């Protein structure tokens, strides 16, 4: 049996696709034949990725909106219409960068807010906006990028871990409610990734004690690349993934294992 993944005729919205993991996801989906809606908070970043996809022969359009703004999300998705595949990738704390981390006992609601708004509410807003069309057409794929922090916990990162665990729980509920409509919903859980946010650690100090301390927790001693989760996401979005739903699948270099 030959495994061929062809997403021709499908439209995929990928949030936070202007750089890093989202950019890798956009490239993979375009290569599989999907029309990709490249979401980012900044139009310049989205347009650069759209141009890259066009140059490679793919179909793509920019979809610039803030996932934390429900009205903006619903208007943008209504304008593009008929989204078959949603990849909730936008994460961390958006344009604000990582919020301060520290012991939970010293945290305040203000420390939690940036993580919850992007990682949990962002996924909720986009999922809520695309579901009615998916239900009507009786086909859909929802993939949410979460983190091993949400699976295993993270010292001094309770807000981040909780927001990602919440997004994973949302996905499982969506899977249970909507499987009858031919809709699947799954999470991909990531370990430490090499992205623009973390690039200085690897590019400038790849042999530093800090980098070595991070990688010694991984069976495969390298940070993840955007390609690592992208191919799994394409599989889950295809007809080959039609009986996989409600799962959280780690792509993490062996940082933690799943039964």
N, C-alpha and C positions, 0 to 999 in steps of 0.2 A: 504494500500500500504506500502510495506517495502522498506525503503531506504537503498540500499546496494551500496557502492562505491568500485569498483574493477578496479584498474589501471594496472592489469596484462597485459604485452605486451607493455606497454608504457615506454618510456625512458624520464626521467626528469632531466634537468640540473638546479641545484640550486646554484646560485653564493653566495659567502660569507658564505658557509655552514660549515665552520670549527668551528664555535662557535655561541652562542647566538641564535637569531631568526632563522638564517639559519640552525643551527643544529636541532632545533625543526622541521623546515620544512622538512629536510631530513628524520628525523625519521618518520614523518607522511606519507610522500610519499612512503617510503619503506614499512611501515605497510600496505598501501593500495595496495601493489603488484607491484609498479613501480620499474624499475631499475633506481637507482639514481646516477647521476654524481655529486660528491661532489667537488664543486669548492672552492678553497681558494688561497690566495696569497702565503701561506706557506704550503709546502708538509707535514710537520709533523702534522699540525692541520687537514688537509684533511684526512690523513691516519688514525688518531685516530677515526674520525667519521665513516670512511669506516669500520673499525674493529668493531665498535659498532653495525653498521647495519648488518654486517655479523653474529655477535654473536646472534642477535635477529632473524635471519633467513631471512634477507632481501638481496636484490641484490644491490651492490654498487661498484663504481669505483672512484678513485680520478681523478680530472681534475684540475691540478694546472696551473693557468695562471692569469695574471693581466688584469682585465676588462678595464683598462684605455689604454691598448695597443691593438689597432685594429688588427694589424698583428698577434699578439699572440693569440687573441681571434679567429680569422678566422682559423688559423692553428689548434688550439686545437679542435674547433668544427668540422672542416673537418675530423680530425682524429677519432673522436668519432661517427660522422655521425648520421643521422636519429633521431634527437632530436624532440620528440613530444610535450614536455612541457618545457617551460623556465620560471623560477622564478627569476626575477631580484631582488635579495635581498642585494647584496653587497652595502654598503652605508657608510655614514659619510665621512671620508677622508682617508680610507684605512689604510695602514701601518703607516701613519703619525699621526693618531689619529685626534681628533678634532682640526681644526685650530682655531686661536684666534677669539673670538666674541666681539662685541662691537657695538656702534651706526653706522648706515650705513654712516652717514656723515663723519666718521673718517676712513672708510674702504678704501682699495686699491684693484686693480685687483688681486694682489698677495694673498690677503685674500680670494678671491672668488675662485681662481683656484682649490684648493684641493677638494672643494665641487662639483664644476661643473664637474671635471674630473671623479670622482667616481659616483656621484649620477645621473648625466644626461648623460654624454658621455659613462659611463660604461653600462648603460641600453641601450643606442643607439647602441653601438658596438655589444652587445650580441644579441639584437633583429634583427639587420641587418644580422647577421651571420646565424641565424636559419631560417629566413623567407623563403628563396628560397625553402628549403626542405619541409616546411610546406605547401607552396603554391602548390608544385608539388604533394604532397600526399593528398591535400585537407582536411587537419585536423591539428589543432594545438591549443595550449593554451599558452598565454603569460600573466604572472601575475607579476606586479611590486609592490614592497613594497615601499610605500611612507610615508608621515608623515602628521599629522595634522598641523604642521608648514606650510606646503605647501597649506593647505586648508584655514587656518585661519590667516596666518601670524605669525611672531614671533619677538617681540622686541629684538633688539641686535642680531638677527640671520637672517638677510636678505639674506645672501648668501646661508645658509642652506635651508631656506624656498623657495627661488627662484629655487634652483637646484631640490628640490623635486616637486615643482609645474611644472617645466619644464618636468620632467620625467612623471608626470601624464598626461600632455598635449600630450606628445609623444604617450602614450598608447592609448588615445582617437583617435588620428589620425590613428594609426595602426588598431584600431577596425573598423573605417570607411572604410579604404582602403581594408581590407582583410576579412571581414565577408562573402563575396561571395565565399571564398575558404574554408569555414567551420572552420575559425580561429577566436577565441575570444581573446580579450585583455582587462584586467581589472586591477585596482589598489586596493590594500589593504592599508588603511591609518592608521598608528599606533599612539598611544599616548606614554607616557613614559613607557619604557620597563625595565624589570629587566634582564640585560645582563652582561657579564663580564666587560664591560666598566662602567656600573653604579652600579655594585655590592657593592662597598665600601659604597655607600650612604645607601643601605638597610641593609647590613649585619652588619655594624659597627655603623651606626647612624640612625637606622630605626625610632627612636622617636625624632630625632633632629628637630629643627625648620625648617631647609631646607627641610627635607623630608615631614613634615606636610604641609608646604607651597605648595609643589608640589601637594600633594594628595588632598588638600581641593578643588582643581579645578575639581575633578573627582567625578561623581555620585557614582561609585564603588571605594571605597577608598583603592586601592592597585595598585601597578605597574603591567603592563602587563607581562605575562610569555610567553615564546616561543610557548607554546601549543595554546595560544589564537588565533593567526592568522592562525596556521597551518591547522586546520580542515577546515576552510573556503577556504583556498587555494586548498586543496584536492577536495573539492566540485566543485570549479570553474574549476578545471582541468579535471573533469569527464564529462561523457555524461549528467549528471544531470544539468550541468552548460552551456549547449549548446546554450541557449537563453539569456544568461547574457553576455553582452559585452559593452565596453566603460564606465564602471561604476567605481566610486571610493567609496569603501565601508569602512566606519570607523570601526576599531576594537580598541576602545580607552577608554573603561570604562566609557563612558558618558562625556568625556572631551568636546566634541562638538557634535552636532547632525546634521544629514543630512535629508533633506526632501525626 
